[in-house]
């Protein structure tokens, strides 16, 4: 059983405000044997997450993520809002651009910024989980390609590069949505892919494009 405080202890704080209990079938597998009592602050859990961070697990062990298996991409204040996996890489959409990750195992992972200008259309509100949820329908995978609504149009993303694909209907889209960069409150844009029909559909509010 452990006690912890939601925040770092300050002079005069009551440190032990919450408790939780953990039981392990292999207590000696931990650097501090489970089941023993430790002095205050010796056994402590902290939130070391970051909005621009991508972490990865051990091979074939998705529930096991070593503490040092992560990388921070680009601007630390620009959150990751969407991850999409294709056959050869992971595509990472951040508010400061598009990144990719490829490699055959955790030790050989390579992260690369693909296009700093390829950003999903803006959402209203504070960046974070809410933004990630609202941008999820704006990206669709078909085969080994990813299609996305961005602040510069509809783009196709693959290992061959980033290509704008909405040129033929750009004028029509502008009639219904004056600016790609205008903040979207949610529910206005969507995309969907059909493997059977080999097509990707995009929608604006009540109009299909």
Secondary structure as the mmCIF struct_conf table of DSSP 4:
data_model
#
loop_
_struct_conf.conf_type_id
_struct_conf.id
_struct_conf.beg_label_comp_id
_struct_conf.beg_label_asym_id
_struct_conf.beg_label_seq_id
_struct_conf.end_label_comp_id
_struct_conf.end_label_asym_id
_struct_conf.end_label_seq_id
STRN STRN1 UNK A 2 UNK A 4
BEND BEND1 UNK A 6 UNK A 7
TURN_TY1_P TURN_TY1_P1 UNK A 11 UNK A 12
STRN STRN2 UNK A 18 UNK A 20
BEND BEND2 UNK A 25 UNK A 25
HELX_RH_3T_P HELX_RH_3T_P1 UNK A 27 UNK A 29
BEND BEND3 UNK A 30 UNK A 32
TURN_TY1_P TURN_TY1_P2 UNK A 34 UNK A 35
BEND BEND4 UNK A 36 UNK A 36
TURN_TY1_P TURN_TY1_P3 UNK A 40 UNK A 42
BEND BEND5 UNK A 43 UNK A 43
TURN_TY1_P TURN_TY1_P4 UNK A 51 UNK A 52
STRN STRN3 UNK A 53 UNK A 55
STRN STRN4 UNK A 58 UNK A 58
TURN_TY1_P TURN_TY1_P5 UNK A 59 UNK A 60
STRN STRN5 UNK A 61 UNK A 61
TURN_TY1_P TURN_TY1_P6 UNK A 62 UNK A 63
TURN_TY1_P TURN_TY1_P7 UNK A 67 UNK A 68
STRN STRN6 UNK A 70 UNK A 72
BEND BEND6 UNK A 74 UNK A 74
TURN_TY1_P TURN_TY1_P8 UNK A 76 UNK A 77
BEND BEND7 UNK A 78 UNK A 78
STRN STRN7 UNK A 80 UNK A 85
BEND BEND8 UNK A 87 UNK A 88
STRN STRN8 UNK A 90 UNK A 94
TURN_TY1_P TURN_TY1_P9 UNK A 95 UNK A 96
STRN STRN9 UNK A 97 UNK A 102
BEND BEND9 UNK A 104 UNK A 105
HELX_RH_3T_P HELX_RH_3T_P2 UNK A 106 UNK A 108
STRN STRN10 UNK A 110 UNK A 115
TURN_TY1_P TURN_TY1_P10 UNK A 116 UNK A 117
STRN STRN11 UNK A 120 UNK A 120
HELX_LH_PP_P HELX_LH_PP_P1 UNK A 121 UNK A 122
STRN STRN12 UNK A 123 UNK A 123
BEND BEND10 UNK A 124 UNK A 125
BEND BEND11 UNK A 127 UNK A 128
HELX_RH_AL_P HELX_RH_AL_P1 UNK A 129 UNK A 135
HELX_RH_3T_P HELX_RH_3T_P3 UNK A 136 UNK A 138
STRN STRN13 UNK A 139 UNK A 142
TURN_TY1_P TURN_TY1_P11 UNK A 143 UNK A 144
STRN STRN14 UNK A 145 UNK A 150
TURN_TY1_P TURN_TY1_P12 UNK A 151 UNK A 152
STRN STRN15 UNK A 153 UNK A 158
TURN_TY1_P TURN_TY1_P13 UNK A 159 UNK A 160
STRN STRN16 UNK A 161 UNK A 164
HELX_RH_3T_P HELX_RH_3T_P4 UNK A 167 UNK A 169
HELX_RH_AL_P HELX_RH_AL_P2 UNK A 170 UNK A 176
BEND BEND12 UNK A 178 UNK A 178
TURN_TY1_P TURN_TY1_P14 UNK A 180 UNK A 181
BEND BEND13 UNK A 182 UNK A 182
STRN STRN17 UNK A 184 UNK A 184
BEND BEND14 UNK A 186 UNK A 188
STRN STRN18 UNK A 189 UNK A 194
TURN_TY1_P TURN_TY1_P15 UNK A 195 UNK A 198
STRN STRN19 UNK A 199 UNK A 204
TURN_TY1_P TURN_TY1_P16 UNK A 205 UNK A 206
STRN STRN20 UNK A 207 UNK A 208
#
